Amino acid sequence: MKVAIVGVGLIGGSAALVLRQKGLASHIIGVEASPAHAAKAIELGIVDEVLPLPEAIAQSEVVILAVPVDSAIDVLLPVLDLVTTQVVMDMGSTKAQIIDAVAAHPNRGRFVAAHPMWGTEFSGPEAATVYAYAGKAAIICNASDSDADALATAEQLLKNIGMYLVYMDAHDHDVHTAYISHISHITSFALANTVLEKEKEEQAIFELASAGFESTVRLAKSNPDMWVPIFRQNRDNVLDVLNEHIAQLRKFKACLEKENWDYLRELIGNANNIKRILK
């Protein structure tokens, strides 16, 4: 199978590495706006060559879009203009806007909207890893809008790289990811800024930061070029989650101000219930 990957950074580069390692792609073509990323992807053996978009599509059977969500719609529309029998799959973290944007396109059926639930705080081709997707969920949105053969190809590809499939409506997807992914990043960014603002002694941060703190602020290293577009596209859902999160923080603040230790214990005990879901 010949595969074109548009965007050869962390997500697209990792997909390329896994496809190559498992022998699922005979030839991998990169499409990359950054000359530096393109050169690095070839140097690292992530892709076999880098071509302009029309040539890459013409020579491929599957086209994977792994670009920031604010670019995805602008890329997907010309891709769908060019495809005939090719399968097109995106890997973005928001789904409603991209699905709505292509709803009336005559080649809509060739498109499968997918979201592999994996990522790290790093970016660029150097961050790509062959261990990316094993055992992770791949969400497929509005599956019935895709042609049966395109959907089957995407499903098999995702399974072959080690993922299990979850099916969801695009708008529901964006609500759920706001709660379990997007708010985590905002919390991490805010905590990092809090520490940087209040703790001026960098050596103290370095020496005293525990594993708990490091894991909490790990996401604060994430690329703003990726996350600002996600927050923009999922703004309403993220605001809803953020308002609830702020309300919860106010409860903890009130407990400390009023020395209400019984209610503080109750809040922490209730939070402990998450271990029923996350073992």
N, C-alpha and C positions, 0 to 999 in steps of 0.2 A: 504494500500500500504506500502511495506517495502522499505525504502530508505537508501542507503549508501552515506555518505558524506565524501569525501576525502579532509581533511583540515578543521578543526573545529575552525577556527579563526573568524574574523569579518564577512566575507562574508558567509562562510559555516555555521558558528554557527547561524547567523541571519536567514538563510534559514531554518535551523532545527527548530528554535523557532517558525517561522511563520507556518511551516508545522504542527507542534504539536498543536499550538494554534487553527488552523482552522480545526483540525481533519483530515488532508489530509494524514497523515502517521501514520500507526498503530505501527510501530517499526522503530527507527532510529539508524543506526549503524555508528559509527565514525571510520575513518581511519586517524591516526595522527602520524607523524614522531616524534613530540616532546612529550616525556612522561609527561612533566609538563602541556602542553596544553590538552593532553588526560585526565589526572586526573581532571583538572579544568572543562572540558566539561562534564564529568560525575557528578562532584560535583554540577554544576549549572543546571543539568537536561537538558542540550542541546542535549545529545545523551543518548540512553539506555545502550549502551555498546560500547567498542572499540575493533575492531578485525583486524587481518592482512588482507591485501587487497584481497587475493584469497577467504578467508572465507566470507568477507563482500559482495563481488560480488555474490558469490554462493547463499547467503541468501536474495538478494535484487531484486527488480523489476526495480528500478531506481537508477542510480549511478551519483552523482553530484560531479564534480571536482571543488574544490575551493582552489587551490594551486597557488603560485606565477607562473607567466607565463614562467619563465625559467625552472620550474620543470614540467609544464603541459604536454609537449610533452613526456617527459620521463615516466610520469605516465600514460598518455592516451594509449600509444602503448600496454603495458602489460594488461591494462584494456580491450582493444578491443580484445586482444588474448584470454581472458577468458570468454567474454560474449557470450550468446546464444540468448535469447529473450530480455535481459535487454536493457533499454534505458540509454544511457550515455550522459550527458550534462555537458559542462564546463561553467565556469562563468568568464573567463579571460578578461582582458582589451585590448588584442591584438588578432587578429584573423588570419591574413594571414599565418603566419608560422605554426600554429597548424593545420590549414586546409590543407595546402600543405603537411605537414608531414604524414598525414593519408590518403591522396587521394587514394593510391593504396591498402589500407588495405582491406582484404576480408570482414571485419565487419564494413566498413566505414558507411554503412547505419544506423547502430544502434547509431551513434553519431550525436548529435545536438549541433552546435556551437552557444552559447548564451553569451550575455554580458548584465547583469542587470546594468543599469546606476544609480548606487547608491554606496556610500561609505562614510567613514568619515576619519578623520586624525588619528583615533585610530586603534589598532590592538589587536589580541588575542581573546580568548573565552570571556573574561570579557567585551569586547567591543560589543559583539553581542546584537542585540535588535530586539524585535518582531515588531517594527514599521518600519523596514528597507525599504520594497519594495513597499508599498502602493502608488499608483499613479505615479510610476516611469516607464520609458521606459525600455523594454527588447528588445535588438537587437538580431535577429536571422540571422545568416549569411549563405549564400549558402544553403538555405532551401531545394532546389531541390535535393541535394546530400544525404539527409537523407531519410530513409524509411518512407513511409506515416504514419505508425502507431507510429513510434518513434517520428516523428515530431508532430503528434497530441497529444501525451502524454506530450511532453515538452511544447507545446503551452498551453495546459489546465492547467498544473502545474503552469506556469508563470502567467496565468490569475487568477488562484485561489489564488495566494498569493498577488494579487492586482495590477499586472503590466499590461501595455498595450504594444502591440507588434509592432515592426518596423522590416522590412525585408531589408537586405542590402547585397551587395557583400562584401566579407571579405577584399579585398584590399581597397575598398571605405571606409569601416568602419574604417580602420586604419588611413586613411587620415583625416577623419572627427574627430575622437577622438583626433588626434594630435592637431587639432585646438581648440576644445572645452573642452578638459580635460587635455591633457598632458602639453600643454604650460602653463596652469594655475598653475600647480604644479611647473614647472621650475621657473616661475615668482615669486611664493611665496617663494621658496627656495632661490632664488637670493636676494629678498628683505630682507628676514630674515638675510642672511649673510651680506648684506650691513649695516643694522642697528646694528648688533652685532659687526661689524668691526669699524664703525664710532662712535657709541654711547656707550662709555665705562661705562657710569653710568647706571647700571641696574635699580636703583630706579627711574631714570628719565623715562626710558622706561615703567616701571610699572605704574607710576603715570600719565604720559602724553598720553599714547597710547589711542587713541579713538576707538570707535566701528568700524570705517572704517578701521583703521590699523589692528585691531584684525581680522576682516573678511578677509582682504587681505592676512595676513600671517598665517591664520589658517591651510592651507594646508602644511605649512612648518613643521608641527609636524608629517607628514606622514612617515611611516616606509621605510627607504632606501632599506631594503630587498625586498620590494614589488616594489618600483619605479625604481630602477636601472635596473632590468630585463625588465620592460616595455619600458624604454628609449632605452635599447639595442635592443630589438626586433623591435621597431618602429623608429629606428635611422634616417633613410632617411626622413621620413615624419616629424619628430620632428625638424630635422635640417632645413627643408624648412620653417616650421612655425617660428622657432627661428630667421632665417635670416630676415623674414618679420617683426617680432617683434622688432628686433634690428634696422631695418630701420625706423620704426615708432618712437622708442625712440630717434634716431638721429634727427628726425624732431623737436621733442620737445626741445631737447638740443640746436639745432641751433636757434630756436625761442628765447630762453632765452639768448644765447650768443649775438645775433644780436638785441635783444630787439624788435623783430618783433611781437608785440602784436596782430596785426590784423590776422596774420597767425595762431598764437597760439589760438585765439578765433575760427578760422575756424576749426582747428584740433579738439578742444573740442566739437564744435557744430556738426561736423561730427560723432564724437564718440557717441553723444547723440542719434543718429539714432538707436542705439541698443535697445532703449526702445520700438521701434515698434515691436520687436521680443520678448524681455524679459520684460514683463509688470511689 
